[in-house]
Amino acid sequence: MADTPATTHPQHEALLTQWCDLLRRTRVAPISDTHPFAPEVYGEDLLGRWAEEQRRYHTTDHLVAVLHHTVELAAYADDPDAVLLAAWFHDAVYRPDRSENEERSAHLAERALTEAGVDPARTAEVVRLVRLTTSHDPAPEDHNGEVLCDADLAVLAGEPAAYATYAAAVRQEYGFVPDDDFRSGRAAVLRQLLDLPRLFRTPVGHERWEHIARRNLGTELELLVAAGPTA
């Protein structure tokens, strides 16, 4: 279980209610008299993880935003509830100094959802979606993947001030990395994103966010290159 956060997010109770409703409608296992079903236990654990002290961008605010955009794009998903579950788990394990966060988050989702009684096929889909956030490159016709990746990347299309706040928070998460190394690593990430044929795969996401996101990414990359070597 995650450590209890020092402070509670203003939307903690609302998020917990959303989680409990989601888990209740997606589980298929009967409630046991000897092991009562307690969705709030899983929700509190997840919310505790999202509130961990080492996070600066991958925080509860990010979870709120991804859930919001997932609902906004839900009409494009084949299984909206699977995408919502994946949104809850996609960065549930996050350590900036590790590269296997998505894989660890996927394992957490598999273990928790199996224990909670979620249908095995839906659990497997959630696990797949969590792993997909490593590349943000869903295959054609992967509608669930398109919705989750668009929701996760929507931050890239913020107004200039909001994007600058996002970029600064990412730098804070990697505060232990020397400036030259951070610039090089961050530039590689930005170039990988810019090289994607489309950042956003849903029709709404592409129409609303593609141009703005590419402008923001290009501007950040230019600033990194101007500040020093990035290759």
Secondary structure, DSSP 4 states (H G I P E B T S, - for coil): -PPPPSS--TTHHHHHHHHHHHHHHHB-SPPPSSS---HHHHHHHHHHHHT-TT-SSSSHHHHHHHHHHHHHTGGG-SSHHHHHHHHHHTTSS--TT-S-HHHHHHHHHHHHHHHHTB-HHHHHHHHHHHHHTTTT-PPTT-HHHHHHHHHHHGGGGS-HHHHHHHHHHHHHHTTTS-HHHHHHHHHHHHHHHHHSS-S--SHHHHHHHHHHHHHHHHHHHHHHHHHS---
